[in-house]
Amino acid sequence: MWGPMPTRRPVRAATMPSDEDIAAALMDLAHRRGRGKTLCPSEVARELAADWRPLMPRVSAPPPRACTPAVKSRSRRTACP
């Protein structure tokens, strides 16, 4: 009655991705979406691992030193080089 379920191909199934892998996946998805579009961190986590839920805190957290404050006032906005 029902056909086989499609399977997702994890990029990294056996090991946890590095911070660099996560940053690259975030930038890749952002570039594919284009300017003015949004993305969900879970989409990136799903591209990085079959068991993506444990990655969510790392994927959705801001990078430790990649961004610097853009405005030193009441704004919390950041600018990344």
VMD Tcl script that builds the backbone (N, CA, C; Angstrom):
set m [mol new atoms 243]
animate dup $m
set s [atomselect $m all]
$s set {name element resname resid chain x y z} {
  {N N MET 1 A 0.809 -1.178 0.000}
  {CA C MET 1 A 0.000 0.000 0.000}
  {C C MET 1 A 0.865 1.259 0.000}
  {N N TRP 2 A 1.742 1.371 0.965}
  {CA C TRP 2 A 2.654 2.517 1.044}
  {C C TRP 2 A 3.998 2.112 0.477}
  {N N GLY 3 A 4.638 3.041 -0.216}
  {CA C GLY 3 A 5.963 2.776 -0.753}
  {C C GLY 3 A 7.025 2.960 0.311}
  {N N PRO 4 A 8.246 2.655 -0.011}
  {CA C PRO 4 A 9.334 2.846 0.955}
  {C C PRO 4 A 9.520 4.331 1.268}
  {N N MET 5 A 9.878 4.595 2.503}
  {CA C MET 5 A 10.108 5.973 2.945}
  {C C MET 5 A 11.433 6.460 2.369}
  {N N PRO 6 A 11.460 7.704 1.853}
  {CA C PRO 6 A 12.746 8.229 1.376}
  {C C PRO 6 A 13.692 8.420 2.546}
  {N N THR 7 A 14.948 8.173 2.306}
  {CA C THR 7 A 15.938 8.347 3.364}
  {C C THR 7 A 16.765 9.591 3.090}
  {N N ARG 8 A 17.150 10.248 4.159}
  {CA C ARG 8 A 18.042 11.401 4.040}
  {C C ARG 8 A 19.472 10.898 4.066}
  {N N ARG 9 A 20.299 11.523 3.267}
  {CA C ARG 9 A 21.709 11.169 3.233}
  {C C ARG 9 A 22.462 12.111 4.149}
  {N N PRO 10 A 22.879 11.635 5.321}
  {CA C PRO 10 A 23.632 12.509 6.220}
  {C C PRO 10 A 25.028 12.786 5.688}
  {N N VAL 11 A 25.459 14.022 5.851}
  {CA C VAL 11 A 26.808 14.382 5.447}
  {C C VAL 11 A 27.806 13.768 6.420}
  {N N ARG 12 A 27.490 13.855 7.693}
  {CA C ARG 12 A 28.352 13.294 8.725}
  {C C ARG 12 A 27.484 12.429 9.638}
  {N N ALA 13 A 27.633 11.134 9.540}
  {CA C ALA 13 A 26.803 10.249 10.334}
  {C C ALA 13 A 27.528 9.722 11.570}
  {N N ALA 14 A 28.821 9.470 11.467}
  {CA C ALA 14 A 29.534 8.810 12.551}
  {C C ALA 14 A 30.222 9.781 13.505}
  {N N THR 15 A 30.579 10.965 13.050}
  {CA C THR 15 A 31.308 11.892 13.898}
  {C C THR 15 A 30.541 13.194 14.051}
  {N N MET 16 A 30.831 13.900 15.118}
  {CA C MET 16 A 30.228 15.216 15.326}
  {C C MET 16 A 30.967 16.216 14.443}
  {N N PRO 17 A 30.235 17.090 13.773}
  {CA C PRO 17 A 30.900 18.078 12.922}
  {C C PRO 17 A 31.648 19.108 13.758}
  {N N SER 18 A 32.708 19.627 13.183}
  {CA C SER 18 A 33.480 20.663 13.869}
  {C C SER 18 A 32.735 21.992 13.774}
  {N N ASP 19 A 33.201 22.984 14.535}
  {CA C ASP 19 A 32.623 24.323 14.448}
  {C C ASP 19 A 32.772 24.881 13.031}
  {N N GLU 20 A 33.879 24.547 12.386}
  {CA C GLU 20 A 34.105 25.004 11.017}
  {C C GLU 20 A 33.109 24.366 10.052}
  {N N ASP 21 A 32.794 23.079 10.270}
  {CA C ASP 21 A 31.798 22.394 9.441}
  {C C ASP 21 A 30.425 23.048 9.601}
  {N N ILE 22 A 30.079 23.375 10.834}
  {CA C ILE 22 A 28.783 24.009 11.105}
  {C C ILE 22 A 28.724 25.381 10.456}
  {N N ALA 23 A 29.783 26.163 10.613}
  {CA C ALA 23 A 29.809 27.501 10.016}
  {C C ALA 23 A 29.714 27.415 8.495}
  {N N ALA 24 A 30.432 26.458 7.894}
  {CA C ALA 24 A 30.393 26.297 6.442}
  {C C ALA 24 A 29.000 25.889 5.972}
  {N N ALA 25 A 28.340 25.001 6.708}
  {CA C ALA 25 A 26.988 24.563 6.336}
  {C C ALA 25 A 25.988 25.711 6.466}
  {N N LEU 26 A 26.131 26.524 7.517}
  {CA C LEU 26 A 25.260 27.695 7.682}
  {C C LEU 26 A 25.433 28.675 6.527}
  {N N MET 27 A 26.680 28.959 6.181}
  {CA C MET 27 A 26.941 29.903 5.091}
  {C C MET 27 A 26.477 29.343 3.752}
  {N N ASP 28 A 26.677 28.047 3.542}
  {CA C ASP 28 A 26.255 27.429 2.291}
  {C C ASP 28 A 24.742 27.534 2.120}
  {N N LEU 29 A 23.997 27.209 3.168}
  {CA C LEU 29 A 22.539 27.293 3.076}
  {C C LEU 29 A 22.083 28.735 2.903}
  {N N ALA 30 A 22.719 29.665 3.606}
  {CA C ALA 30 A 22.361 31.079 3.456}
  {C C ALA 30 A 22.604 31.561 2.029}
  {N N HIS 31 A 23.715 31.169 1.435}
  {CA C HIS 31 A 24.012 31.559 0.053}
  {C C HIS 31 A 23.044 30.918 -0.937}
  {N N ARG 32 A 22.681 29.659 -0.683}
  {CA C ARG 32 A 21.724 28.993 -1.569}
  {C C ARG 32 A 20.349 29.650 -1.498}
  {N N ARG 33 A 19.962 30.104 -0.296}
  {CA C ARG 33 A 18.664 30.756 -0.142}
  {C C ARG 33 A 18.652 32.129 -0.801}
  {N N GLY 34 A 19.729 32.856 -0.636}
  {CA C GLY 34 A 19.800 34.184 -1.226}
  {C C GLY 34 A 19.495 35.285 -0.222}
  {N N ARG 35 A 19.829 36.481 -0.621}
  {CA C ARG 35 A 19.668 37.664 0.214}
  {C C ARG 35 A 18.200 37.864 0.589}
  {N N GLY 36 A 17.973 38.215 1.849}
  {CA C GLY 36 A 16.633 38.515 2.330}
  {C C GLY 36 A 15.802 37.303 2.704}
  {N N LYS 37 A 16.355 36.114 2.588}
  {CA C LYS 37 A 15.629 34.891 2.930}
  {C C LYS 37 A 16.067 34.406 4.300}
  {N N THR 38 A 15.247 33.587 4.915}
  {CA C THR 38 A 15.555 33.062 6.240}
  {C C THR 38 A 15.851 31.573 6.158}
  {N N LEU 39 A 16.398 31.059 7.249}
  {CA C LEU 39 A 16.617 29.631 7.366}
  {C C LEU 39 A 16.446 29.240 8.820}
  {N N CYS 40 A 16.189 27.984 9.027}
  {CA C CYS 40 A 16.039 27.455 10.383}
  {C C CYS 40 A 17.302 26.660 10.719}
  {N N PRO 41 A 17.846 26.847 11.911}
  {CA C PRO 41 A 19.038 26.086 12.285}
  {C C PRO 41 A 18.842 24.571 12.168}
  {N N SER 42 A 17.612 24.099 12.368}
  {CA C SER 42 A 17.393 22.656 12.260}
  {C C SER 42 A 17.628 22.151 10.834}
  {N N GLU 43 A 17.441 22.999 9.830}
  {CA C GLU 43 A 17.733 22.594 8.456}
  {C C GLU 43 A 19.223 22.310 8.288}
  {N N VAL 44 A 20.050 23.137 8.903}
  {CA C VAL 44 A 21.499 22.938 8.840}
  {C C VAL 44 A 21.883 21.678 9.612}
  {N N ALA 45 A 21.332 21.513 10.803}
  {CA C ALA 45 A 21.631 20.327 11.610}
  {C C ALA 45 A 21.253 19.062 10.858}
  {N N ARG 46 A 20.125 19.086 10.157}
  {CA C ARG 46 A 19.682 17.914 9.398}
  {C C ARG 46 A 20.627 17.600 8.240}
  {N N GLU 47 A 21.262 18.609 7.686}
  {CA C GLU 47 A 22.229 18.368 6.612}
  {C C GLU 47 A 23.538 17.793 7.143}
  {N N LEU 48 A 23.815 18.030 8.415}
  {CA C LEU 48 A 25.090 17.608 8.988}
  {C C LEU 48 A 25.069 16.221 9.617}
  {N N ALA 49 A 23.903 15.755 10.065}
  {CA C ALA 49 A 23.879 14.480 10.782}
  {C C ALA 49 A 22.505 13.826 10.683}
  {N N ALA 50 A 22.511 12.504 10.653}
  {CA C ALA 50 A 21.252 11.767 10.671}
  {C C ALA 50 A 20.550 11.993 12.002}
  {N N ASP 51 A 21.302 11.943 13.095}
  {CA C ASP 51 A 20.763 12.235 14.423}
  {C C ASP 51 A 21.072 13.704 14.717}
  {N N TRP 52 A 20.241 14.598 14.185}
  {CA C TRP 52 A 20.521 16.033 14.172}
  {C C TRP 52 A 20.166 16.766 15.455}
  {N N ARG 53 A 19.274 16.239 16.268}
  {CA C ARG 53 A 18.820 16.978 17.462}
  {C C ARG 53 A 19.943 17.335 18.438}
  {N N PRO 54 A 20.905 16.442 18.683}
  {CA C PRO 54 A 22.001 16.826 19.591}
  {C C PRO 54 A 22.845 17.998 19.070}
  {N N LEU 55 A 22.786 18.266 17.768}
  {CA C LEU 55 A 23.559 19.374 17.202}
  {C C LEU 55 A 22.898 20.737 17.400}
  {N N MET 56 A 21.622 20.762 17.716}
  {CA C MET 56 A 20.881 22.014 17.757}
  {C C MET 56 A 21.511 23.101 18.642}
  {N N PRO 57 A 21.965 22.806 19.856}
  {CA C PRO 57 A 22.581 23.879 20.655}
  {C C PRO 57 A 23.802 24.499 19.973}
  {N N ARG 58 A 24.594 23.670 19.308}
  {CA C ARG 58 A 25.793 24.193 18.638}
  {C C ARG 58 A 25.450 24.942 17.366}
  {N N VAL 59 A 24.461 24.464 16.618}
  {CA C VAL 59 A 24.102 25.108 15.363}
  {C C VAL 59 A 23.408 26.446 15.602}
  {N N SER 60 A 22.563 26.514 16.620}
  {CA C SER 60 A 21.800 27.741 16.853}
  {C C SER 60 A 22.533 28.757 17.725}
  {N N ALA 61 A 23.652 28.375 18.323}
  {CA C ALA 61 A 24.423 29.310 19.151}
  {C C ALA 61 A 25.243 30.243 18.275}
  {N N PRO 62 A 25.449 31.485 18.730}
  {CA C PRO 62 A 26.313 32.381 17.958}
  {C C PRO 62 A 27.750 31.889 17.994}
  {N N PRO 63 A 28.504 32.151 16.940}
  {CA C PRO 63 A 29.907 31.733 16.945}
  {C C PRO 63 A 30.671 32.466 18.039}
  {N N PRO 64 A 31.630 31.817 18.677}
  {CA C PRO 64 A 32.302 32.415 19.830}
  {C C PRO 64 A 33.024 33.733 19.558}
  {N N ARG 65 A 33.801 33.813 18.477}
  {CA C ARG 65 A 34.552 35.047 18.224}
  {C C ARG 65 A 34.435 35.522 16.786}
  {N N ALA 66 A 33.504 34.998 16.045}
  {CA C ALA 66 A 33.426 35.343 14.627}
  {C C ALA 66 A 32.783 36.703 14.388}
  {N N CYS 67 A 31.958 37.159 15.320}
  {CA C CYS 67 A 31.248 38.418 15.126}
  {C C CYS 67 A 31.707 39.452 16.150}
  {N N THR 68 A 31.659 40.701 15.739}
  {CA C THR 68 A 32.019 41.799 16.638}
  {C C THR 68 A 30.847 42.758 16.724}
  {N N PRO 69 A 30.708 43.486 17.828}
  {CA C PRO 69 A 29.599 44.432 17.937}
  {C C PRO 69 A 29.684 45.509 16.856}
  {N N ALA 70 A 28.571 45.770 16.199}
  {CA C ALA 70 A 28.533 46.788 15.146}
  {C C ALA 70 A 28.236 48.162 15.719}
  {N N VAL 71 A 27.404 48.194 16.725}
  {CA C VAL 71 A 27.014 49.463 17.334}
  {C C VAL 71 A 27.171 49.316 18.839}
  {N N LYS 72 A 27.906 50.206 19.462}
  {CA C LYS 72 A 28.138 50.112 20.895}
  {C C LYS 72 A 27.146 51.002 21.640}
  {N N SER 73 A 25.876 50.755 21.412}
  {CA C SER 73 A 24.854 51.489 22.131}
  {C C SER 73 A 23.868 50.477 22.697}
  {N N ARG 74 A 22.611 50.827 22.681}
  {CA C ARG 74 A 21.612 49.912 23.221}
  {C C ARG 74 A 21.333 48.749 22.268}
  {N N SER 75 A 21.792 48.837 21.059}
  {CA C SER 75 A 21.548 47.796 20.070}
  {C C SER 75 A 22.399 46.577 20.348}
  {N N ARG 76 A 21.863 45.400 20.083}
  {CA C ARG 76 A 22.614 44.163 20.228}
  {C C ARG 76 A 23.001 43.588 18.875}
  {N N ARG 77 A 22.903 44.384 17.845}
  {CA C ARG 77 A 23.216 43.917 16.503}
  {C C ARG 77 A 24.704 43.629 16.370}
  {N N THR 78 A 25.018 42.687 15.499}
  {CA C THR 78 A 26.420 42.349 15.250}
  {C C THR 78 A 26.698 42.419 13.762}
  {N N ALA 79 A 27.936 42.600 13.464}
  {CA C ALA 79 A 28.381 42.609 12.064}
  {C C ALA 79 A 29.496 41.596 11.916}
  {N N CYS 80 A 29.352 40.707 10.979}
  {CA C CYS 80 A 30.384 39.699 10.736}
  {C C CYS 80 A 31.172 40.082 9.504}
  {N N PRO 81 A 32.484 39.951 9.554}
  {CA C PRO 81 A 33.298 40.279 8.376}
  {C C PRO 81 A 33.073 39.308 7.247}
}
mol reanalyze $m
mol bondsrecalc $m
mol representation Tube
mol addrep $m
